[in-house]
Every structure is written in C-alpha cells, then in structure tokens.
Amino acid sequence: MRKSYVNNNIKQKEFDALIKITVEMSRYLYPYIREILKSKEDHEDNSVIWNDFNKRFIELIKERFNIDSIRVKKLLNQAETDEIIIKYLLTLSLCISNQGNQKLKKFLFDF
C-alpha cells in the first residue's frame, strides 16, 4: 500500500522487535490515545482534538501511501476512516498491558 513498496519478507526477529517498539510507544502515548478516543465520544467539548488527529492521519496516508490503491482509497473514505482509526487506537490502548506483545501479535496475524 505504500508508495515505496518493497516485496521483502520480514524476519521473525524483526517482527518481534517492531512489536516491542510499538507496545512501548503505546505505553508512552497512552494518555494522548485516551484523549483522542474521549474526544470522539464528546463532540461538543473536544472535537478539535479528534479533528486534528483525523486530519493528520489523512495527510500521512496521502503523503506516504499509494492513493491509487483500492485499499488506500478505502482508508480515505471519511465514514470508514473513523471506524478504522478507532479500531487502531483501541488496539494500541489495549497493548499497554503486560501481555501487550501477545495481544498485538494476535491482532496483526488476524488482520
């Protein structure tokens, strides 16, 4: 889906390392993740946070992904984008536990 796509298989050690980095970053960013999710529920008071995050998410997709791809176009669809963002943020917030590595691996394998 990326613009600079390389067809290389990732090694198990590299995959595990990326999982560990993602889980640690989730722990670090957990307060921000919670605030974003909370702002989605409370449109009147905190909609600025959600809108800023959503806008930046879309910008990053357009900047780094191949926007001609059907899967990327689906990400850019506003109705589906909100659901996808919420799913990703909830997954990251659930990965901060002690079993976060296993939870994230299971999520990615099921994806």
Helices and strands as residue ranges (DSSP letters): H 12-41, H 43-64, H 70-76, H 78-94, H 100-110
